[in-house]
Amino acid sequence: MPGEKASAAGGALLRRLQRLVARAGTAKGSNRKQLLALLDDVETTRRGLLRECAEIEGEMRQATVRATAIGAYLRGSQVQRGKRHN
């Protein structure tokens, strides 16, 4: 299921971000190469998280559309059988 894959990937990205934050806490300000590599890793992780957020948002939109369609179908079927929806 796509949602489960996204959840696993998102969890991995969050764990990676936590490790990067811990690494940033121990980084020396004088080591420019280390700081640049750290910034690059944080930016890459941030982009990955944004992609996951966008994917989840799309899945939520799709679920909302499906729920609306199911509700409309239910109301239509009740009207045909003579029941009224309140």
SULTA-V727819 format. One record per residue. SS is DSSP state (H for helix, E for strand, L for the rest). D_CENTER is the distance of its C-alpha to the mean C-alpha in Angstrom with 1 decimal. Layout:
<<SS & D_CENTER> <SS & D_CENTER>>
//
This chain:
<<L & 14.3> <H & 11.3> <H & 9.0> <H & 10.8> <H & 10.6> <H & 6.8> <H & 7.3> <H & 10.3> <H & 9.2> <H & 6.6> <H & 9.7> <H & 12.0> <H & 10.6> <H & 10.9> <H & 14.3> <H & 15.3> <H & 14.7> <H & 16.8> <H & 19.4> <H & 19.5> <H & 20.1> <H & 22.8> <H & 24.3> <H & 24.3> <H & 26.3> <H & 29.0> <L & 29.2> <L & 32.5> <L & 32.7> <L & 35.6> <L & 33.8> <H & 32.4> <H & 31.3> <H & 29.2> <H & 27.6> <H & 26.8> <H & 25.3> <H & 23.2> <H & 22.0> <H & 21.2> <H & 19.1> <H & 17.2> <H & 16.6> <H & 15.5> <H & 13.0> <H & 11.8> <H & 11.5> <H & 9.6> <H & 6.9> <H & 7.3> <H & 7.2> <H & 4.0> <H & 2.9> <H & 6.0> <H & 5.8> <H & 4.2> <H & 6.6> <H & 9.1> <H & 9.2> <H & 9.8> <H & 12.4> <H & 13.9> <H & 14.3> <H & 15.9> <H & 18.3> <H & 19.2> <H & 20.0> <H & 22.1> <H & 23.9> <H & 24.7> <H & 26.0> <H & 28.2> <H & 29.5> <H & 30.4> <H & 32.2> <H & 34.0> <H & 35.1> <H & 36.4> <H & 38.4> <H & 40.0> <L & 41.2> <L & 42.7> <L & 40.2> <L & 38.9> <L & 35.4> <L & 35.5>>
//
